[in-house]
């Protein structure tokens, strides 16, 4: 049980997109709380709504075609959906910061690293140009870029992929935000650099004390990083709980499948990784029952017509599955 104060309280978040083919139901009623200094892992395959959910919270989706609705998105007592665009801009980068997925497209190629780092410092912190450059050098040094101050005049193409991602992390941390959101920040990097970036974020989070939402499709990354994990499928949470509970006592067939697809050190070459057959549902036509029904080996008739809701099975562990007891015993 986390006794630290709640900084973010999301209730029944729903995000849709109006397209020529119809309404895409990207996020379908997710709710959670995030505590001060906590790390929450948001896990699921591509297209399940992970990134859209946090972009909705930060109001970084163009409306229309997007439509963001919620009973409440409360951040430090402020209802984010009712703030003006000017008030929201004051929060972004200052109190909530985001590390985006692709370091090449996240930086402006025609502006120096130093200029991009100092912009937020001058806007949100009110620093002078000299003070902002001094702080920018300290930030680059903090994220492990050698000769940091000399590199402030460099352009993004003069940095390697790993260095660009470190610069983006420095930018996100520049105003010491209370909440840091990392949207699959290691996807475009090679495995060795991925491990370095994960270790860096973990170290800085522990040092600076920010709350962190880490979005990934890799449950292995979350194991040593987060305290709690939300497993997302077709725009909905299907399992939610502590990392220990989810990894050692999964109750949803989808979570079991994700865990089974991870390579393990105790397996041999003859052991095959588990794969989940089929494809996620078309979000233009959300089925009336459980969205995982067509791919589930535990499905019964009820699953086809009645969508399960998240129910507590104790110790903060929530599962949305009619056959969770059968899954648990396997």
N, C-alpha and C positions, 0 to 999 in steps of 0.2 A: 504493500500500500504506500503510495507516494504522498507524503504529508506536506510537500512544497506547494505553493499557490499555483492555481491554474492561470496560465497566461493566454491560452487560446481555447475557446469553447465553440465548436462547430456543431450545429444542430440541423439535421435534415437538409443537407446541401444537395441541390439539384441543378444540373447544368445541361442545357440542350443547345443544339445548333440547327438553325433553319437552313435547309439545302434545297436544291431543285428536285431531289428525289424524295424529300420528306423531312421529318424531324428526327435528328440523331440524338438519342438519349445517352449522353456521355457519362454523366454522374447521376446516380439514382437514389438519393436519400441517404447520404453517409453522415454519421455523427461521431464525434470523438472529442476528448479533452487532451490538452498538452500542458504538462507542468513545467515550471521554471527549471531550466537546466537539464531537462529530459531529452533523450533521443528516441524518436519514434521511427520505425522502419515501415515504409509503404511498399508492399510487394505485390507483383502480379505481372502477367505477360503483357507484351506490347498491345496497346489499344484498349486496355481495361479501364482507363480513366484516371490513372495516377497523376499524371502531369496536369491534366485539365482541372483536377480537383484543387491543386495548390495555385494554379494560375487564376482560378475562380476566387480563391481567398484573397489573392493580391490584386484582383480586378485588372488583370493584364490581358483579358480577352476582349476583343472588339464586340460591342453590343449595339445593334445586331451585327452579324448573324447569331452570336451567342446570346443566351438568356440565362442569367444566374439568379437563382432563387434559394432561399434558406429561411428556416424559422429564426435562426440567429447565427451570426458569425461575430463572436465577441472577442476582441483582442484588448486586454488590459482595460476592460470596461467600455470600450468603444465598439459600436455596431458598424462594422466595416462597410456593409452594403448601403448604409444611409449617409455615409460621409460624402462630401463633395469631391470632385476630382482633384481639386487643389489640396484638400486635407489628406486625401489618399496618397498623393505624390509626396507629401511631407513624411508619411510613414514608410513608404517604399525606400529601401536603401539605408534608411536611418534606423528604424525599429524592426523592420522585417527585410532581410536581404536574401538574394537567391543566387546560387551557383548553377549556371545552365549547363546543358549536356555537351554542347560542342564548343570547345575553346576557340576554334577558328572563326566561327560566325558570331560569337559572343562579344568579340572585340572589334572596334572600328578600325579597319585596315589603314586608314589615312591619318589617324591620330596617334601620337606617341603614347606609350604605356603610361608615362608620367602624367600627361594631360588627362587621360581617362581615369587615372587613380585620384587625381586631385579634384576632379569635378564634384564628386560627392562630398568630399571634405570641406570644400568651400561653400557648397550649397547648404548642407545640413549642419556642419559644425561651425560655420562662420570664420574659418581660418583664412589668413592672408595667403597670397601666392607663395611667399617664402616659407611660411609655416606648413602649408599643405605639401609642398615639395619635400620638406624635411620629414614630415610624417609618412609620405609615400615611400621614401627610401627606407624608413624603419619597417614599414609593412612588407615590402619586398624582401627585406632581410629576414623578417620573421617567418616568411613562408619558404625560406631556403634558397633564394636566388642569389648566387654569388655576385660580388661587386655591385650590389643593389643600386646604390646611388648613381653609378655610372650607366646603368641600364635604363634609367628613367627616360632618356632621350631616344631610346630604340622604338621601332615600330613592331607590331605583332609578328610580321613575317620574319623578324630577326630572332624570335624566340622559338624554341622547340615546342612540340605539343604539350609536353609535361610542364614546361616553364609558362606557357600561356595559361594553362589551367591553374597554376600556382598564382599567377597574376590576378586571375579572376577571383580566386579565394581571397587574396589580399584586398581586392576591391570590395568584396562582399563583407569583409570584416572591418573595413576602414572606419565605419561609424559606430563600431561595437554594438551591433543590433542585439535585441533580446531573442529574436528568432531567426535562425538560419535554415534555409531550404536548399537542399542539394538534389537536383534533378538528374539522376544518373550521370554524375560528373566524371566518371571514369570510362564511359562506354567507348569513346573515340581514341582511347590510349592503349598502348600495349600492356601486357600483363604485369611486367616489372614496374612500370610507371603507375599503373593502377594501384598496386600495393602501397607505393610511396605516398600517393595522394590520399588514400584511405587513412594511412597512419598519420599523415599530416593533419587532416581534418579532425581525427579523433584526439590527437595531442592538443590542438588549438582549442577544441571545444572544452576539453577538461581544464585547460589553462584559463580560458576566458569566461567559461560558464554559460554560454548560450544554450538555449533549447535548439534542438536540431530535428528536422524532418528529412530523412534520407530516402529517396525514391530509387528503387532498383527492381530488376527482374530476377536478381540473384540472391537467393536466401542465404548463401554462404557468406556474402558480404555482411549481412545484418547480424550474423551470429556473434561477432566480437565487437559490434559497434552500438547496437540499440538495447534499450531496456524493454521496450514493448514493440510489437509488430502487428500491423493490420494487413491481412491478405485480401486483395481486391480482385473481383472478377465481374466483367460485364457491367462496370459502373457501380457495383455494390460491394460492401464489406461482407465476406463470407466467414471469416474467422478473425478474432482479435484477442490478444492476450500478451502475457510476458513472453520474452524470447524462450525462456526455459520451458514454459508450458507448451508453446506452439511447436517447438522442436522435439520435445520428448513425449508429448501427449496430444498429437493432432487429432481432431475429430471430424474434419471436413475432407471428403475425397480429393478435392483439388489441392489442398495443402499437403496431403499425403503424397500426391503425385509430384508436386514441386520438390518436396524433400527427397523423394525417390530418384529424381533426375540429377541430384548432386553427386559428383564423384566422391568416393570415400577412400581414405588411405588403407582401410582393411579389406578392400576388394581386390580381385585379380583381373587379368585381362579377359578372362572368360566370362566374368560377370557383366551382364548388360545393364546399362542405365535404363530406368523406367521412363517411358514416354506416354504422355496423355494423348490418346487418339482423338481425332476430330478437330473442329475449329470452334472458336468462341462464337456466340450468336451475333447476328446482324443487329447492330444497335438502332437501326431504323425500325425494326420490328422486334421489340423486347417480348419474349414469350411470357405467357401468363403465370407459369409456374417457376420452378427453380431454373435459373439461366444455365446451370451446369448439367441439367437433366440429359441432354442428348449424348454427353460424353461420360456419364457416370455409370460405373459398374454396380453401384448399390441402389440405383433408382427404383422406385416403386410407382404405382399409378398416381398416388397423391402428388408426387414431385412434379408431374407433368402439368397439373392444373392449379396448384396452390404454392405460392412462393413462401419459403420459410423465412422467418424473421430471426434476427440475432437474439439468442437466448443465453443467459448466464448458466454455466455449469460449475461455477465456483472459482474463487481466487482471481476474479477479474477476467476470466476466460469466457469469451462469447463465441457462439457458433450458430450459423444459419444452415441447418441441415435436419431434415426429418428423420434421417437414418443415422444420426451421429453416434448412437450407442453401438450399432453394428460396425461402424467404421473404427471406433475406438478399440474394439476387441480383436481386430485383425493384427 
